[in-house]
Amino acid sequence: MKRFLPILGWLPNYKKEHLSGDFFAGITVGIMLIPQGMAYALIAGLPPVYGLYASIVPQVIYAILGTSRQLSVGPVAMDSLLVAAGVSVLATEGSDFYIAFAILLAFFMGAFQFLLGIFRLGFITNLLSKPVISGFTSAAALIIGFNQLKYLLGTDIQKSNRFYEVIINALDKVDDTHLMTLMLGIVGIVIIKISKRIHKNIPGALIAVIIGTGLVYLLNLHSGGVSIVQTIPEGLPAFTLPQFSLGQFNEVLPLAFTISVVAFMEAFSVAKAMEAKNRNHKVIPNQELIGLGAANVVGALFQSYPVTGGFSRTAVNQQAGANTPLASIISAALVALTLIFLTPLFYYLPHAILAAIIMVAVTNLFDLAYGKKLWKNSKKEFLVLLFTFLVTLNIGMVIGIVTGIILSILLFLYRAAYPHIARLGRIQGHHEFRNITRFKDLETWEELAILRIDAPLSFINIQGINDYIRKLLSEDDKINEIIIDAGPVSHLDATAVEGLRNLIDSLNEKGVRLVICDVIGPVRDTMVQTELTKVIGKKNLFLSLSEAVENALSNTKDPYKKVTLQSNVKT
């Protein structure tokens, strides 16, 4: 039962000394979540109260079914933008249909995550490589941040999921900037930034909310054109079934699946980071999918839009002393109490302050340092990041993710199709062999080529390997024997078997002997089952590379001409 209900692993053994840390962390994150939840609801195109709805039930469900002790589940910026990107083409922002589609999206998103977890398909999220995630989130950060100019400038700037459109729309309306609104927004940004510099646990967003709301109320700024939240419905979210009658599943389902994968990747990466820091629990990927999926499905029944684990809140949760998921339950309780008793206090909350909270929060999503690192270490993966970034920024978020995944797969296939092949030489006085392009003073022989293939042999690369060997022979007609060190070869498929047969036939016609050594058990089994060993010949199969080389040197009538490489090469 503990496997299916992780709460049974920590609740029955709960220690009293953990309560103070959980309580303080729960209160801290709850205070942080109230303004943040409302702000993220604005990104999603929803009324602010839906950010609070999404902060109650999902947290409790995840605390029961999730495996991370510190992960804080609720609304996040990136998923909120994905909701806006997808739902805005289905209904008018802010309308009842729009809200219904957002809730329906949460239900299907959760269903996808739950099913992926049940069928143990969590590995599918590996399709999102780090460069794809970084390129996508960096573009999302810019789109989210600049879309808040509408509230920061106090003008009617049309939102867009394409960055260039946001900039054009903002420039068209910049002359209509409401100066008091802009000043409030800047004050909010400064307060949040200064609070974080003083101490990371200071709830800068809440302080900005209090000061901004106080200024509007005391100075009557709303009568001068400052946009405010106004009435927030009191009370807890009611139990309501999603409106399946809305239809348009051909658009809702692909979006739900995309968000489910992105949301899980975000939550799982944060949960693993907390696991590494605390080392007192283990995060299980498939159970995490079940926990997050159930949180979204049940949350949708209580008017929640898509949620996942947030990095900033989880970090605060951990730093504030959270020991168990009880901290999340306390956070949910605080948000619930706010909905029951405190919503009138947010009537004069200016939208500019919520925009300031969002703009500060999304700066953490823009990862310039990782891009620089990739440019230095891996140009190809940097291009994947860059292309994902540009497509997401200027065409669309879902298309950006899909493009990034396709590019990552293509890059993987390219590397698989052209594996690293090292030509080896022997270290003088030893039985060890090394790559001749990386070491100097190695013994080689003009008539003998020793190759190490650093990859499984499969349909995708066997032709490239054969072409490499044929090119090697065409460039050097002195070679009459090739030894393949098969130690790194972990797999041999049917196409590769046929490819090796063709290669052997071709080499036999040229009078070139092919020797294979250091074959591991599973590959050797395949060679026996396919009778490839008969084609190669037992006399051409050796247990070790050293043995194969000694055999080659002793069997020839005329000793192979030895060449000692003296040139300086990179090491």
C-alpha positions in Angstrom: 0.0 0.0 0.0 2.9 2.4 0.7 3.9 2.0 -3.0 0.4 3.2 -4.2 -0.2 5.6 -1.3 3.1 7.2 -0.4 1.4 9.1 2.5 1.4 5.8 4.4 5.2 5.9 4.3 5.6 9.2 6.2 2.4 10.0 8.1 2.2 7.0 10.5 5.9 7.6 11.4 5.5 11.4 11.7 7.9 12.9 14.2 6.9 15.8 16.5 10.2 17.6 15.8 9.2 17.9 12.1 6.0 19.8 12.9 7.6 23.2 13.5 9.5 23.1 10.2 6.4 21.9 8.3 4.2 24.5 9.9 6.6 27.4 9.2 7.3 26.3 5.6 3.5 25.7 5.0 2.7 29.3 6.2 5.6 30.8 4.2 4.7 29.1 0.9 1.0 29.8 1.5 1.7 33.5 1.9 3.8 33.4 -1.2 1.2 31.4 -3.2 -1.7 33.7 -2.6 -0.4 36.6 -4.8 1.5 34.3 -7.1 -1.5 32.1 -7.8 -3.6 35.2 -8.7 -0.8 36.5 -10.9 -0.4 33.2 -12.8 -4.1 33.0 -13.3 -3.8 36.3 -15.2 -1.1 34.7 -17.5 -3.6 31.9 -18.2 -6.2 34.5 -19.1 -8.4 33.6 -16.1 -9.9 35.6 -13.3 -7.4 35.8 -10.4 -9.6 33.6 -8.1 -8.9 30.6 -10.3 -5.2 30.8 -9.3 -6.4 30.4 -5.7 -8.7 27.5 -6.6 -5.7 25.8 -8.2 -3.7 26.1 -5.0 -6.0 24.1 -2.7 -7.1 20.6 -3.8 -4.2 19.8 -6.1 -1.7 20.3 -3.2 -3.7 18.0 -0.9 -4.0 15.2 -3.5 -0.3 15.4 -4.4 0.6 15.2 -0.7 -1.2 11.9 -0.5 0.1 10.4 -3.8 3.4 12.1 -4.5 6.8 10.9 -3.6 8.6 14.2 -3.1 8.6 15.5 0.5 9.2 19.2 -0.5 7.6 19.7 -4.0 5.1 22.5 -3.9 2.3 21.9 -6.5 0.2 24.7 -7.8 -0.1 27.2 -10.7 3.2 28.0 -12.5 4.1 30.6 -15.1 5.0 28.3 -18.1 2.0 26.1 -17.9 -0.2 29.1 -17.4 1.1 30.5 -20.7 0.5 27.2 -22.5 -3.1 27.3 -21.2 -3.5 30.8 -22.6 -1.8 29.8 -25.9 -4.1 26.8 -26.4 -7.4 28.0 -25.0 -7.3 31.5 -26.6 -8.0 29.9 -30.0 -11.0 28.1 -28.6 -12.8 30.8 -26.7 -12.7 34.5 -25.8 -10.4 35.2 -22.9 -12.2 35.6 -19.6 -15.5 34.2 -20.9 -17.4 31.3 -19.3 -16.4 29.1 -22.2 -12.8 30.0 -21.8 -12.8 29.1 -18.1 -14.6 25.8 -18.9 -12.0 24.9 -21.5 -9.1 25.7 -19.1 -10.7 23.3 -16.5 -11.4 20.7 -19.1 -7.7 21.0 -20.1 -6.6 20.3 -16.5 -8.8 17.2 -16.4 -7.3 15.7 -19.6 -3.8 16.8 -18.7 -4.1 14.9 -15.4 -5.7 11.9 -17.2 -2.7 11.7 -19.5 -0.2 11.9 -16.6 -2.1 9.4 -14.6 -2.2 6.9 -17.4 1.5 7.4 -18.2 2.2 6.6 -14.6 -0.1 3.5 -14.4 1.4 2.0 -17.6 5.0 3.0 -16.4 5.6 5.1 -19.5 7.5 7.9 -17.6 10.5 7.4 -19.9 8.5 9.1 -22.7 9.4 12.4 -21.0 13.0 11.7 -21.9 12.2 13.0 -25.4 12.5 16.5 -23.9 16.3 17.0 -23.8 17.9 19.7 -21.7 18.6 22.0 -24.7 14.9 21.8 -25.8 13.7 22.6 -22.3 16.1 25.5 -21.9 15.3 26.9 -25.3 11.6 26.6 -24.7 11.5 28.0 -21.2 13.8 31.0 -22.2 11.4 31.9 -25.0 8.4 31.3 -22.7 10.0 33.7 -20.1 10.2 36.5 -22.7 6.7 35.9 -24.0 5.2 35.8 -20.4 7.2 38.8 -19.3 6.4 41.1 -22.2 2.8 40.1 -22.2 2.6 41.7 -18.8 3.3 45.1 -20.4 -0.5 45.4 -20.8 -0.9 45.6 -17.0 2.4 47.4 -16.3 1.8 50.2 -18.7 -1.9 50.4 -18.0 -2.8 50.3 -21.7 -5.0 48.0 -23.9 -2.2 46.0 -25.5 -3.4 42.9 -27.3 -1.8 39.7 -25.9 0.0 37.3 -28.2 2.0 34.1 -28.0 4.4 35.4 -30.7 7.1 37.7 -29.3 7.3 40.0 -32.3 3.6 40.6 -32.2 3.8 41.5 -28.5 6.6 44.0 -29.3 4.7 45.6 -32.2 1.4 45.8 -30.1 3.3 47.4 -27.2 5.0 50.0 -29.4 1.7 50.9 -31.0 0.3 51.7 -27.5 3.3 53.0 -25.7 2.1 56.6 -26.1 -1.0 55.7 -24.1 1.0 54.6 -21.0 -0.8 55.4 -17.7 2.1 56.8 -15.7 0.6 56.1 -12.2 0.1 52.4 -13.2 3.6 52.2 -14.5 5.0 53.7 -11.3 3.0 51.2 -9.2 4.5 48.4 -11.3 8.0 49.6 -10.9 7.5 50.0 -7.2 6.3 46.4 -7.0 9.4 45.2 -8.9 11.8 47.1 -6.7 10.1 45.9 -3.5 10.3 42.2 -4.6 14.0 42.6 -5.8 15.1 44.3 -2.6 13.3 41.8 -0.4 15.2 39.0 -2.1 18.5 40.7 -1.6 17.9 41.3 2.1 16.8 37.6 2.7 15.5 35.0 0.3 12.7 34.0 2.7 11.1 37.4 2.9 7.8 37.3 1.0 8.5 40.2 -1.3 5.5 39.5 -3.5 3.1 39.7 -0.5 4.8 42.9 0.7 4.3 44.4 -2.8 0.7 43.4 -2.7 0.1 45.0 0.7 1.9 48.2 -0.2 0.3 48.4 -3.7 -3.2 47.7 -2.4 -2.7 50.2 0.4 -1.6 53.0 -2.0 -4.6 52.4 -4.3 -7.0 52.5 -1.3 -5.5 55.5 0.5 -4.8 57.6 -2.5 -8.0 56.6 -4.4 -5.8 55.7 -7.4 -8.4 53.5 -9.0 -10.6 56.5 -9.7 -7.7 57.9 -11.7 -7.5 54.9 -14.0 -5.4 52.4 -12.2 -6.8 48.9 -13.0 -7.6 46.8 -9.9 -8.7 43.2 -9.3 -12.0 44.3 -7.7 -14.4 41.6 -6.3 -13.0 38.1 -5.8 -15.7 35.5 -5.1 -15.8 34.3 -1.5 -15.8 30.7 -0.5 -14.2 27.4 -1.5 -14.4 26.1 -5.1 -17.6 24.0 -5.6 -17.5 20.5 -6.9 -18.3 20.7 -10.6 -17.9 18.2 -13.4 -15.8 19.5 -16.4 -18.0 20.4 -19.4 -17.2 17.5 -21.8 -20.0 18.8 -24.0 -17.7 21.6 -25.2 -16.1 19.1 -27.6 -13.2 20.2 -29.9 -11.2 17.3 -28.5 -9.0 17.3 -31.6 -7.5 20.6 -30.3 -7.9 20.0 -26.6 -6.3 16.6 -26.4 -2.9 17.4 -28.2 -2.5 20.5 -26.1 -3.3 18.5 -22.9 -0.7 15.9 -23.8 1.9 18.5 -24.5 1.3 20.3 -21.2 1.2 17.0 -19.3 4.7 16.2 -20.5 6.2 19.7 -20.0 4.6 20.0 -16.6 5.9 16.6 -15.5 9.4 17.4 -16.7 9.4 20.7 -14.8 8.0 19.1 -11.6 10.3 16.0 -11.8 13.5 18.0 -12.3 12.6 20.1 -9.2 11.7 17.0 -7.2 15.0 15.3 -8.1 16.9 18.5 -7.1 15.2 18.4 -3.6 15.9 14.6 -3.3 19.7 15.3 -4.0 19.7 18.0 -1.3 17.9 16.1 1.4 18.7 12.4 0.7 16.0 11.2 3.0 13.5 10.0 0.4 13.4 8.7 -3.2 11.5 10.3 -6.0 9.8 7.6 -8.2 9.1 8.9 -11.7 6.0 6.8 -12.5 4.4 7.5 -9.0 5.1 11.2 -9.6 3.1 11.0 -12.8 0.3 9.3 -10.8 0.4 11.9 -8.1 0.5 14.9 -10.4 -2.1 13.3 -12.7 -4.5 12.7 -9.8 -3.9 16.3 -8.5 -5.0 17.7 -11.9 -7.9 15.4 -12.4 -9.4 15.9 -8.9 -8.4 19.6 -9.0 -10.4 20.0 -12.2 -13.5 18.7 -10.3 -13.0 21.7 -8.0 -12.4 24.3 -10.7 -8.6 24.1 -10.9 -6.7 24.8 -14.2 -3.5 22.9 -14.9 -0.9 22.8 -12.1 2.5 21.3 -11.5 5.5 21.6 -9.2 7.0 25.1 -9.1 10.7 25.7 -8.7 10.6 28.9 -6.7 7.9 27.8 -4.3 9.6 24.4 -3.8 12.9 26.1 -3.1 11.3 28.3 -0.5 9.5 25.3 1.0 12.7 23.5 1.4 14.6 26.5 2.8 11.8 27.3 5.2 12.2 23.8 6.8 9.6 21.5 5.2 10.2 17.9 6.2 7.1 16.2 4.8 4.2 17.0 2.5 2.2 18.2 5.6 3.8 21.6 4.7 1.8 21.6 1.4 -1.4 20.7 3.2 -0.9 23.6 5.6 -0.3 25.9 2.5 -3.5 24.7 1.0 -5.4 25.3 4.3 -4.0 28.9 4.4 -5.2 29.6 0.8 -8.6 28.1 1.7 -8.9 30.3 4.8 -8.0 33.3 2.6 -10.9 32.4 0.2 -13.3 32.1 3.0 -12.5 35.2 5.0 -9.9 37.5 3.3 -11.0 38.0 -0.3 -12.4 41.5 0.3 -8.9 42.6 1.2 -7.8 42.1 -2.4 -10.5 44.3 -3.9 -8.1 47.3 -4.4 -5.1 45.1 -5.5 -3.7 46.7 -8.7 -3.1 44.5 -11.7 0.3 46.3 -12.1 1.5 44.6 -8.9 0.5 41.2 -10.2 2.3 42.0 -13.4 5.4 42.9 -11.4 5.3 39.6 -9.5 5.1 37.7 -12.8 7.9 39.7 -14.5 10.3 39.1 -11.6 9.3 35.4 -11.3 9.9 34.6 -15.0 13.4 36.0 -15.0 14.5 32.7 -13.4 13.2 30.9 -16.5 15.6 32.7 -18.9 18.8 30.5 -18.8 21.5 32.5 -20.7 24.3 30.8 -18.8 23.3 27.3 -20.1 23.2 28.6 -23.6 26.8 30.0 -23.3 27.9 26.6 -21.8 26.4 24.7 -24.8 28.0 27.1 -27.3 31.4 26.3 -25.7 30.9 22.5 -25.3 28.5 21.4 -28.0 27.7 23.5 -31.0 25.1 21.0 -32.4 23.1 21.0 -29.2 23.4 24.7 -29.0 21.7 24.9 -32.4 18.9 22.7 -31.1 18.4 25.1 -28.2 18.6 28.1 -30.4 16.1 26.8 -33.0 13.7 25.7 -30.3 14.0 29.2 -28.8 13.3 31.0 -32.1 10.4 28.8 -33.1 8.8 29.0 -29.7 9.4 32.8 -29.6 8.0 33.6 -33.1 5.7 30.8 -34.2 4.1 29.1 -31.2 4.8 27.3 -28.0 3.4 23.9 -28.9 5.1 24.0 -32.3 8.3 25.1 -30.5 8.3 22.1 -28.2 7.5 19.6 -31.1 10.2 21.2 -33.2 12.8 20.8 -30.4 11.9 17.2 -29.9 12.2 16.4 -33.6 15.6 18.2 -33.8 16.8 16.3 -30.7 15.7 13.0 -32.2 17.4 13.9 -35.6 20.6 14.8 -33.8 20.5 11.5 -31.9 19.9 9.6 -35.1 22.7 11.5 -36.9 25.2 10.6 -34.1 23.9 7.0 -34.1 24.3 6.8 -37.9 27.9 8.0 -37.7 29.4 6.5 -34.6 32.9 7.3 -33.3 35.4 4.9 -34.9 38.9 5.0 -33.5 42.0 3.6 -35.3 44.2 2.1 -32.6 47.9 1.7 -32.0 49.8 -0.2 -29.3 51.6 1.5 -26.4 55.3 0.6 -26.7 56.2 -2.1 -24.2 52.6 -2.8 -23.2 49.6 -4.7 -24.3 47.3 -1.7 -24.2 45.9 0.1 -27.3 45.0 3.7 -27.7 43.5 6.1 -30.3 46.3 7.2 -32.7 44.8 10.7 -33.0 45.0 11.2 -29.2 48.2 9.6 -28.2 51.8 9.7 -29.5 54.6 7.1 -29.6 52.2 4.3 -30.5 53.2 1.2 -32.5 51.2 0.7 -35.7 51.7 -1.5 -38.8 51.3 -0.5 -42.5 49.5 -3.7 -43.5 47.3 -3.8 -40.3 44.4 -1.5 -39.4 43.0 -1.9 -35.8 39.5 -0.3 -35.4 37.4 0.2 -32.4 33.7 0.9 -33.0 32.2 2.8 -30.1 28.5 2.0 -30.7 26.0 -0.9 -31.1 25.8 -2.2 -34.6 22.4 -1.6 -36.0 20.3 -0.8 -39.1 21.1 2.9 -38.7 24.9 2.8 -38.7 26.0 -0.4 -40.4 26.1 1.2 -43.8 28.2 4.1 -42.5 30.6 1.7 -40.8 31.0 -0.3 -44.0 31.6 2.9 -46.0 34.3 4.0 -43.5 36.1 0.7 -43.9 35.9 0.7 -47.7 37.1 4.3 -47.8 40.0 3.4 -45.5 41.0 0.6 -47.9 40.7 2.8 -51.0 43.0 5.4 -49.4 45.6 2.9 -48.3 46.1 -0.2 -50.5 48.8 -1.6 -48.2 46.3 -2.8 -45.7 45.6 -6.5 -46.0 44.1 -7.2 -42.5 41.5 -5.4 -40.4 40.9 -6.1 -36.7 37.7 -4.8 -35.2 37.8 -4.3 -31.4 34.1 -5.1 -30.6 34.3 -4.4 -26.8 32.1 -1.3 -27.0 29.5 -3.1 -29.3 26.6 -3.9 -27.0 24.0 -5.0 -29.6 23.8 -6.5 -33.0 20.5 -6.4 -35.0 19.5 -8.3 -38.0 20.3 -5.5 -40.5 23.8 -5.2 -39.0 24.3 -9.0 -39.4 23.5 -8.8 -43.1 25.8 -5.7 -43.4 28.7 -7.6 -41.8 28.1 -10.5 -44.2 28.3 -8.1 -47.2 31.4 -6.5 -45.8 33.1 -9.9 -45.3 32.3 -10.8 -48.9 33.6 -7.6 -50.2 36.8 -7.9 -48.2 37.3 -11.5 -49.3 37.2 -10.3 -52.9 40.0 -7.9 -52.2 42.0 -10.4 -50.2 41.7 -8.6 -47.0 41.2 -10.5 -43.8 38.6 -9.4 -41.2 39.2 -10.3 -37.5 36.8 -9.5 -34.7 37.8 -9.6 -31.0 36.5 -8.9 -27.5 32.9 -9.7 -28.4 30.5 -9.5 -25.3 28.1 -12.4 -24.5 24.8 -11.0 -25.9 26.5 -10.1 -29.2 28.2 -13.4 -29.4 24.9 -15.2 -28.9 23.4 -13.2 -31.8 26.4 -14.1 -34.0 26.0 -17.8 -33.2 22.2 -17.8 -33.7 22.5 -16.1 -37.1 25.5 -18.3 -38.1 27.6 -15.2 -38.5 30.4 -16.9 -36.7 30.6 -19.4 -39.5 30.9 -16.6 -42.1 33.6 -14.9 -40.1 35.4 -18.1 -39.3 36.5 -19.3 -35.8 40.1 -18.6 -36.7 39.2 -14.9 -37.1 37.5 -14.6 -33.7 39.6 -13.8 -30.6 38.9 -13.1 -26.9 41.2 -10.1 -26.7 42.7 -7.4 -28.9 46.2 -8.2 -27.8 45.7 -11.9 -28.8 44.3 -10.9 -32.2 47.2 -8.6 -32.9 49.8 -11.2 -31.9 48.1 -13.7 -34.1 48.2 -11.3 -37.1 51.9 -10.6 -36.6 52.9 -14.2 -36.2 50.9 -15.7 -39.1 52.3 -13.5 -41.8 55.1 -14.8 -44.0 56.6 -11.3 -44.3 56.5 -9.4 -41.0 54.3 -6.3 -41.1 56.3 -3.1 -41.3 56.1 -1.4 -38.0 55.6 2.3 -37.8 56.0 4.2 -34.5 54.0 7.4 -34.5 56.2 10.3 -33.3 53.9 13.3 -34.1 52.5 15.4 -31.3 48.8 15.1 -31.2 46.1 16.2 -28.7 45.7 14.1 -25.6 
